[in-house]
Amino acid sequence: MKKISILLIAILASIGVQAQEIKWMSMNEALAAQKEAPKKIFMDVYTTWCGPCKMLDRNTFTNKDVIKYINTHFYAVKFNAEGTEKVIYQDFTYTNPNYKKGRKGRNSQHLFAHALKVSGYPSMVFFDEESNVIAPITGYHTPEELEIYLKMIAQDDYKKLTTNDAWEAYQKNFKGTFSN
């Protein structure tokens, strides 16, 4: 009986943990989902060798506030900027023709990452409900640092921030609620 209780607790705990993850999908899946139910896209552009990318996965994308907000307001895309995924975006097929299989460390940049003008990792790219690029942000961000961008994009506040002074005022007046 004791073993069954322990097993049941372990199963319930694992279900709870699984339920609290970002619902990652491919870009093609997100684009298809947008056609059914329009929603913005949040894309994590990473590489396998990038230390700050791994920190984002470990520290930021496991935060319950970040998970809930992204899952509610965005289709979340995990995209390997040096991978081989075929992406069909705005009537063009993007691949990574110079990818070297078996290569350790850095590899060729995927043409989709290049088209998005991603120049550093990690980068997070936001797309509107019609799949148009809104803005990328580069670098590691804590949950508290990422919150302003998530909310600014989800709430369409970015449309009003047309000057540096407007952005400075927005940052100054922003009251975050996410915790580490």
C-alpha positions as CSV (number, residue, x, y, z in Angstrom):
1,M,0.0,0.0,0.0
2,K,2.8,2.4,0.9
3,K,4.5,1.7,-2.5
4,I,1.3,2.4,-4.3
5,S,0.9,5.7,-2.5
6,I,4.5,6.8,-3.3
7,L,4.0,5.8,-6.9
8,L,0.7,7.8,-7.1
9,I,2.4,10.9,-5.6
10,A,5.3,10.6,-8.1
11,I,2.9,10.3,-11.0
12,L,0.8,13.3,-9.9
13,A,3.9,15.3,-9.3
14,S,5.2,14.5,-12.8
15,I,1.9,15.5,-14.3
16,G,2.0,18.8,-12.5
17,V,5.6,19.4,-13.7
18,Q,4.7,18.6,-17.3
19,A,1.7,20.9,-17.2
20,Q,4.0,23.8,-16.2
21,E,6.1,23.9,-19.4
22,I,6.1,26.2,-22.3
23,K,4.2,24.6,-25.2
24,W,6.9,24.8,-27.8
25,M,6.2,24.0,-31.4
26,S,8.0,24.4,-34.7
27,M,7.6,27.6,-36.8
28,N,5.6,25.7,-39.4
29,E,3.2,24.5,-36.7
30,A,2.8,28.0,-35.3
31,L,2.1,29.5,-38.7
32,A,-0.5,26.8,-39.3
33,A,-2.0,27.5,-35.8
34,Q,-2.2,31.2,-36.6
35,K,-4.4,30.4,-39.6
36,E,-6.9,28.6,-37.3
37,A,-6.7,31.0,-34.3
38,P,-4.7,34.2,-34.7
39,K,-2.2,34.8,-31.9
40,K,1.3,36.4,-31.8
41,I,4.4,34.2,-32.0
42,F,7.2,34.2,-29.6
43,M,10.3,32.5,-31.0
44,D,13.4,31.5,-29.0
45,V,16.3,31.4,-31.5
46,Y,19.1,29.3,-30.0
47,T,22.1,27.2,-30.8
48,T,23.3,24.0,-29.2
49,W,26.6,25.4,-28.1
50,C,25.3,28.7,-26.7
51,G,25.7,29.0,-22.9
52,P,23.3,31.9,-22.4
53,C,20.7,29.9,-24.5
54,K,20.9,27.1,-22.0
55,M,20.6,29.6,-19.1
56,L,17.4,30.9,-20.7
57,D,16.0,27.3,-20.8
58,R,17.1,26.6,-17.2
59,N,16.3,29.9,-15.5
60,T,13.8,31.9,-17.5
61,F,11.7,29.4,-19.5
62,T,11.0,27.3,-16.4
63,N,9.6,30.3,-14.4
64,K,5.9,29.8,-13.7
65,D,5.0,33.4,-14.6
66,V,6.9,33.3,-17.9
67,I,5.4,29.9,-18.8
68,K,1.8,31.0,-18.0
69,Y,2.2,34.3,-19.9
70,I,3.8,32.8,-23.0
71,N,1.3,29.9,-23.2
72,T,-1.6,32.3,-22.8
73,H,-0.6,35.0,-25.2
74,F,1.7,33.5,-27.8
75,Y,2.4,30.5,-29.9
76,A,5.9,29.5,-28.6
77,V,8.5,28.5,-31.2
78,K,11.9,26.9,-30.4
79,F,14.2,27.4,-33.3
80,N,17.7,26.1,-33.7
81,A,19.5,28.8,-35.7
82,E,22.1,26.2,-36.9
83,G,19.6,23.3,-37.4
84,T,18.2,21.7,-40.5
85,E,14.4,22.4,-40.0
86,K,12.7,23.4,-43.3
87,V,10.6,26.6,-42.6
88,I,8.0,27.8,-45.1
89,Y,7.5,31.5,-44.3
90,Q,5.8,34.1,-46.5
91,D,5.9,31.9,-49.6
92,F,9.6,31.1,-49.3
93,T,11.2,27.8,-48.1
94,Y,14.1,28.4,-45.8
95,T,16.7,25.7,-45.1
96,N,20.3,25.4,-44.0
97,P,22.1,24.2,-47.1
98,N,25.6,24.6,-45.7
99,Y,24.9,22.6,-42.5
100,K,27.7,20.1,-41.8
101,K,26.4,16.9,-40.2
102,G,28.5,15.7,-37.3
103,R,30.3,19.0,-36.9
104,K,31.0,19.9,-33.2
105,G,30.4,23.4,-32.0
106,R,29.3,26.1,-34.4
107,N,27.7,25.3,-37.7
108,S,26.2,27.2,-40.6
109,Q,23.5,29.7,-39.8
110,H,20.0,28.7,-41.0
111,L,18.7,30.9,-43.8
112,F,15.6,31.7,-41.8
113,A,17.7,33.0,-38.9
114,H,19.7,35.0,-41.4
115,A,16.4,36.4,-42.9
116,L,15.3,37.5,-39.5
117,K,18.7,39.3,-39.1
118,V,19.6,37.3,-36.0
119,S,23.2,38.1,-35.2
120,G,23.6,36.9,-31.7
121,Y,22.3,34.1,-29.4
122,P,20.0,33.8,-27.7
123,S,17.6,36.0,-29.6
124,M,13.9,36.1,-29.1
125,V,11.8,37.2,-32.1
126,F,8.2,38.4,-31.8
127,F,5.7,38.1,-34.7
128,D,2.2,39.6,-35.0
129,E,-1.0,37.7,-35.6
130,E,-0.3,37.9,-39.4
131,S,3.2,36.4,-39.0
132,N,5.0,39.7,-39.6
133,V,8.1,40.3,-37.6
134,I,7.6,42.8,-34.8
135,A,11.0,42.9,-33.1
136,P,13.9,40.8,-32.0
137,I,15.6,41.1,-28.6
138,T,19.0,39.6,-28.1
139,G,20.7,38.2,-25.1
140,Y,19.9,36.4,-21.9
141,H,17.0,37.9,-19.9
142,T,15.8,36.9,-16.4
143,P,12.0,36.5,-16.0
144,E,11.8,40.0,-14.6
145,E,13.7,41.4,-17.6
146,L,11.7,39.5,-20.2
147,E,8.4,40.5,-18.7
148,I,8.4,44.0,-20.1
149,Y,8.9,42.7,-23.6
150,L,6.3,40.0,-23.3
151,K,3.6,42.4,-22.0
152,M,4.5,45.3,-24.4
153,I,4.1,43.0,-27.4
154,A,1.1,41.0,-26.2
155,Q,-0.8,44.2,-25.3
156,D,0.2,46.0,-28.5
157,D,1.9,48.8,-26.5
158,Y,4.9,48.6,-28.9
159,K,2.7,50.3,-31.6
160,K,2.7,53.5,-29.5
161,L,6.4,53.5,-28.7
162,T,7.8,55.3,-31.7
163,T,10.6,57.3,-30.1
164,N,13.4,56.6,-27.6
165,D,11.7,59.0,-25.1
166,A,8.5,57.0,-25.3
167,W,10.4,53.8,-24.7
168,E,12.2,55.3,-21.7
169,A,8.9,56.6,-20.2
170,Y,7.3,53.1,-20.8
171,Q,10.2,51.4,-19.0
172,K,10.1,53.9,-16.1
173,N,6.4,53.5,-15.6
174,F,6.3,49.7,-16.1
175,K,5.3,47.7,-13.0
176,G,6.4,44.1,-13.3
177,T,4.7,41.2,-11.5
178,F,7.0,38.3,-12.5
179,S,9.3,36.8,-9.9
180,N,12.4,34.7,-10.1
